[in-house]
Amino acid sequence: MGTAKHWLDEPRNVRLLRRLALAVLVLVLAAELAVQLKPHFAVEGLFGFHAWFGFFACIAMIGLAKGLALLLKRPDTYYGDGDD
């Protein structure tokens, strides 16, 4: 196998990605100020509701995926030892 480093192995790149993600989140939240909302429920009218809802939905999906992985996981030797 090669010993080449992946671009995400550099701490500088990880910091840049975190800053970019934070900037996108701030822009999305700021965009809510420019959009006229027509909420169907009272909770939808709260500032930042859609951002928080999306955030918690992603956390729920990750948790569900990890739980499903525990249920469906097979041992490393499921298809044999590999000594063929």
N, CA, C and O of each residue as an XYZ file, in Angstrom:
336
protein
N       0.832     -1.183      0.000
C       0.000      0.000      0.000
C       0.878      1.248      0.000
O       1.995      1.236      0.517
N       0.365      2.305     -0.578
C       1.115      3.551     -0.635
C       1.111      4.273      0.697
O       0.214      4.094      1.522
N       2.121      5.084      0.886
C       2.222      5.846      2.125
C       1.846      7.298      1.907
O       2.100      8.146      2.762
N       1.246      7.582      0.776
C       0.845      8.961      0.479
C      -0.235      9.403      1.452
O      -1.159      8.655      1.771
N      -0.094     10.639      1.915
C      -1.063     11.168      2.867
C      -2.294     11.684      2.136
O      -2.200     12.231      1.037
N      -3.418     11.504      2.750
C      -4.674     12.028      2.223
C      -4.753     13.501      2.577
O      -4.164     13.925      3.571
N      -5.462     14.287      1.791
C      -5.515     15.728      2.048
C      -6.227     16.052      3.352
O      -6.038     17.138      3.898
N      -7.045     15.132      3.864
C      -7.703     15.352      5.149
C      -6.811     14.996      6.337
O      -7.193     15.229      7.484
N      -5.627     14.435      6.080
C      -4.693     14.140      7.159
C      -4.000     15.399      7.670
O      -3.443     15.396      8.768
N      -4.029     16.452      6.899
C      -3.408     17.712      7.293
C      -4.341     18.479      8.222
O      -5.475     18.767      7.839
N      -3.900     18.817      9.431
C      -4.747     19.583     10.357
C      -5.188     20.937      9.780
O      -6.271     21.429     10.097
N      -4.353     21.524      8.943
C      -4.686     22.812      8.324
C      -5.927     22.675      7.437
O      -6.784     23.558      7.431
N      -6.026     21.579      6.694
C      -7.175     21.367      5.815
C      -8.443     21.085      6.608
O      -9.529     21.516      6.221
N      -8.310     20.366      7.708
C      -9.472     20.075      8.552
C     -10.000     21.376      9.162
O     -11.212     21.590      9.209
N      -9.101     22.241      9.628
C      -9.521     23.543     10.171
C     -10.222     24.366      9.098
O     -11.232     25.017      9.369
N      -9.687     24.337      7.881
C     -10.307     25.080      6.780
C     -11.710     24.556      6.494
O     -12.630     25.346      6.284
N     -11.886     23.243      6.483
C     -13.204     22.666      6.241
C     -14.189     23.045      7.343
O     -15.352     23.339      7.067
N     -13.725     23.037      8.586
C     -14.601     23.432      9.693
C     -15.009     24.890      9.570
O     -16.166     25.234      9.814
N     -14.082     25.738      9.198
C     -14.401     27.156      9.031
C     -15.365     27.375      7.876
O     -16.274     28.200      7.968
N     -15.167     26.638      6.791
C     -16.082     26.745      5.650
C     -17.480     26.259      6.020
O     -18.473     26.875      5.634
N     -17.562     25.169      6.758
C     -18.865     24.652      7.180
C     -19.556     25.650      8.099
O     -20.761     25.870      7.978
N     -18.813     26.248      9.007
C     -19.385     27.250      9.900
C     -19.861     28.469      9.116
O     -20.916     29.027      9.415
N     -19.087     28.882      8.114
C     -19.479     30.026      7.286
C     -20.767     29.729      6.521
O     -21.637     30.593      6.408
N     -20.889     28.513      5.996
C     -22.103     28.138      5.275
C     -23.297     28.137      6.220
O     -24.380     28.595      5.855
N     -23.104     27.623      7.434
C     -24.194     27.610      8.403
C     -24.627     29.025      8.767
O     -25.822     29.292      8.892
N     -23.677     29.928      8.937
C     -24.008     31.315      9.255
C     -24.742     31.967      8.078
O     -25.698     32.714      8.285
N     -24.303     31.692      6.854
C     -24.980     32.251      5.678
C     -26.409     31.731      5.548
O     -27.318     32.484      5.199
N     -26.602     30.462      5.826
C     -27.956     29.898      5.750
C     -28.849     30.528      6.811
O     -30.012     30.836      6.552
N     -28.305     30.714      7.990
C     -29.066     31.338      9.065
C     -29.358     32.801      8.737
O     -30.449     33.294      9.022
N     -28.392     33.496      8.141
C     -28.597     34.888      7.765
C     -29.598     35.017      6.613
O     -30.310     36.017      6.516
N     -29.651     34.017      5.751
C     -30.591     34.048      4.633
C     -32.022     34.019      5.122
O     -32.932     34.479      4.433
N     -32.220     33.476      6.312
C     -33.574     33.426      6.858
C     -34.110     34.829      7.137
O     -35.323     35.039      7.153
N     -33.224     35.771      7.354
C     -33.649     37.156      7.571
C     -34.220     37.777      6.293
O     -35.066     38.669      6.354
N     -33.751     37.301      5.140
C     -34.163     37.880      3.871
C     -35.381     37.195      3.262
O     -35.933     37.680      2.274
N     -35.802     36.083      3.834
C     -36.899     35.301      3.270
C     -38.146     35.506      4.111
O     -38.098     35.456      5.340
N     -39.263     35.737      3.435
C     -40.542     35.872      4.123
C     -41.092     34.477      4.392
O     -41.489     33.772      3.464
N     -41.115     34.082      5.657
C     -41.597     32.752      6.016
C     -43.104     32.754      6.185
O     -43.684     33.725      6.671
N     -43.732     31.666      5.781
C     -45.166     31.469      5.976
C     -45.342     30.146      6.718
O     -45.659     29.121      6.113
N     -45.134     30.178      8.032
C     -45.156     28.920      8.796
C     -46.563     28.331      8.914
O     -47.554     29.050      9.038
N     -46.611     27.015      8.872
C     -47.873     26.309      9.078
C     -48.131     26.096     10.565
O     -49.281     26.058     11.004
N     -47.054     25.956     11.338
C     -47.144     25.762     12.778
C     -46.372     26.882     13.467
O     -45.473     27.476     12.870
N     -46.711     27.167     14.697
C     -46.086     28.276     15.428
C     -44.581     28.068     15.595
O     -43.812     29.027     15.535
N     -44.166     26.842     15.802
C     -42.747     26.575     16.033
C     -41.911     26.874     14.789
O     -40.731     27.206     14.904
N     -42.502     26.761     13.617
C     -41.787     27.052     12.373
C     -41.470     28.538     12.232
O     -40.583     28.910     11.463
N     -42.165     29.369     12.947
C     -41.936     30.800     12.874
C     -40.757     31.275     13.701
O     -40.334     32.423     13.567
N     -40.215     30.408     14.558
C     -39.062     30.781     15.361
C     -37.838     30.977     14.480
O     -37.625     30.241     13.516
N     -37.035     31.986     14.826
C     -35.820     32.248     14.038
C     -34.844     31.088     14.165
O     -34.505     30.675     15.275
N     -34.399     30.570     13.051
C     -33.428     29.487     13.029
C     -34.027     28.103     13.191
O     -33.292     27.124     13.322
N     -35.338     28.005     13.184
C     -35.970     26.699     13.374
C     -35.512     25.693     12.321
O     -35.187     24.553     12.651
N     -35.486     26.110     11.064
C     -35.158     25.179      9.988
C     -33.702     24.716     10.080
O     -33.393     23.566      9.766
N     -32.817     25.605     10.509
C     -31.415     25.214     10.683
C     -31.277     24.192     11.809
O     -30.579     23.189     11.667
N     -31.950     24.457     12.928
C     -31.889     23.512     14.053
C     -32.557     22.191     13.702
O     -32.060     21.124     14.064
N     -33.673     22.258     13.003
C     -34.367     21.045     12.606
C     -33.466     20.191     11.713
O     -33.371     18.979     11.905
N     -32.812     20.812     10.749
C     -31.895     20.081      9.870
C     -30.725     19.483     10.627
O     -30.314     18.353     10.361
N     -30.184     20.248     11.578
C     -29.063     19.768     12.382
C     -29.454     18.532     13.184
O     -28.746     17.526     13.174
N     -30.587     18.617     13.879
C     -31.012     17.486     14.694
C     -31.469     16.304     13.833
O     -31.342     15.155     14.255
N     -31.989     16.565     12.651
C     -32.354     15.474     11.741
C     -31.102     14.730     11.283
O     -31.118     13.504     11.175
N     -30.032     15.448     11.018
C     -28.772     14.796     10.625
C     -28.212     13.962     11.764
O     -27.728     12.851     11.544
N     -28.274     14.493     12.987
C     -27.805     13.733     14.147
C     -28.639     12.464     14.312
O     -28.099     11.398     14.609
N     -29.946     12.576     14.120
C     -30.818     11.404     14.229
C     -30.483     10.375     13.154
O     -30.473      9.176     13.435
N     -30.208     10.817     11.932
C     -29.864      9.882     10.857
C     -28.549      9.171     11.148
O     -28.419      7.976     10.883
N     -27.573      9.894     11.692
C     -26.293      9.279     12.037
C     -26.500      8.249     13.131
O     -25.953      7.149     13.057
N     -27.287      8.592     14.150
C     -27.562      7.652     15.226
C     -28.288      6.414     14.726
O     -27.967      5.297     15.132
N     -29.254      6.605     13.856
C     -29.984      5.480     13.277
C     -29.053      4.593     12.450
O     -29.138      3.368     12.522
N     -28.171      5.204     11.673
C     -27.241      4.434     10.845
C     -26.281      3.629     11.719
O     -25.982      2.475     11.413
N     -25.799      4.235     12.802
C     -24.894      3.502     13.694
C     -25.622      2.357     14.387
O     -25.058      1.274     14.541
N     -26.857      2.578     14.806
C     -27.632      1.506     15.413
C     -27.919      0.387     14.435
O     -27.843     -0.789     14.792
N     -28.248      0.743     13.203
C     -28.503     -0.251     12.162
C     -27.231     -1.030     11.840
O     -27.286     -2.228     11.565
N     -26.093     -0.355     11.874
C     -24.824     -1.038     11.612
C     -24.533     -2.076     12.685
O     -23.989     -3.141     12.392
N     -24.896     -1.766     13.939
C     -24.702     -2.750     15.005
C     -25.580     -3.978     14.788
O     -25.177     -5.099     15.096
N     -26.766     -3.766     14.263
C     -27.689     -4.871     13.998
C     -27.244     -5.733     12.816
O     -27.363     -6.958     12.855
N     -26.736     -5.093     11.778
C     -26.435     -5.792     10.533
C     -24.976     -6.193     10.375
O     -24.621     -6.843      9.392
N     -24.129     -5.819     11.318
C     -22.702     -6.068     11.197
C     -22.398     -7.555     11.195
O     -23.005     -8.329     11.934
N     -21.464     -7.936     10.364
C     -20.999     -9.319     10.292
C     -19.545     -9.356     10.753
O     -18.827     -8.364     10.623
N     -19.109    -10.491     11.288
C     -17.701    -10.588     11.712
C     -16.767    -10.519     10.502
O     -17.182    -10.749      9.366
N     -15.516    -10.203     10.767
C     -14.526    -10.092      9.693
C     -14.336    -11.406      8.946
O     -13.970    -11.399      7.771
N     -14.573    -12.508      9.595
C     -14.364    -13.826      8.982
C     -15.655    -14.404      8.416
O     -15.763    -15.619      8.251
N     -16.619    -13.572      8.120
C     -17.917    -14.038      7.639
C     -17.795    -14.832      6.345
O     -18.474    -15.845      6.176
N     -16.950    -14.389      5.443
C     -16.777    -15.075      4.160
C     -15.617    -16.051      4.171
O     -15.216    -16.528      3.109
N     -15.080    -16.356      5.299
C     -13.959    -17.293      5.395
C     -12.739    -16.586      5.943
O     -12.744    -15.379      6.186
N     -11.690    -17.375      6.131
C     -10.465    -16.846      6.709
C      -9.615    -16.107      5.683
O      -8.759    -15.311      6.069
N      -9.816    -16.338      4.422
C      -9.005    -15.714      3.387
C      -7.696    -16.438      3.148
O      -6.798    -15.899      2.502
N      -7.575    -17.669      3.667
C      -6.346    -18.457      3.492
C      -6.461    -19.395      2.297
O      -5.815    -20.442      2.280
N      -7.244    -19.056      1.329
C      -7.472    -19.926      0.173
C      -6.294    -19.955     -0.740
O      -6.322    -20.641     -1.762
